[in-house]
Amino acid sequence: MRVAIVSTYPPRACGIGTFSRDLREALLRADGVTAVDLAAIVRDTDAEQAPEVAVRIQQDQRGDYAAAARLLERRGVEVVMVEHEYGIFGGPDGEHVLSLARQLPQPIVLTLHTVLSLPSVGQAETLRALCGLSTLVCVFTDTARRMVLDARLVRPERVRVIPHGGPTELLGAASLRGVGVGPPG
């Protein structure tokens, strides 16, 4: 399966871009994934991009979003993962991303990196439309899941919680005693 990720991406200094680089690397190790293309949201068109970046989307150029959707289809992409964070997509309340989503014939897997408890009217409208165009919506916590369900952004069967971060206990207390961490033994 050929997958595409729509997100910021290094060298742009952005935590979502770093997440997307790590996501790409993990997907390439998954059974059945043959390629992972990037549609990188950029501000600086002169910055050199990594070879896996199939298309650059200038953040504030609405036409770039629809053009990227057409290019991903021509490349044979079967699933498009959209990494959503406030401020990375252009237009009022990030609405330019809808130009991409409306043009994609492939299923969209949307990851919401932030779920606002009190979004502006425009933010809520954009997110509701994006969720409506997505096959699956992923969040990182049960609280975020409750928030998107309470706001009626997506039907319950289309939301998945994928925990983000490290486990709460990295090493058992017995393994920490020998490294000077943990209770005295």
Summary of the structure (lengths in Angstrom):
residues: 185
radius of gyration: 18.4
end to end distance: 51.3
largest distance: 63.9
contacts: 534
relative contact order: 0.12
helix: 36%
strand: 21%
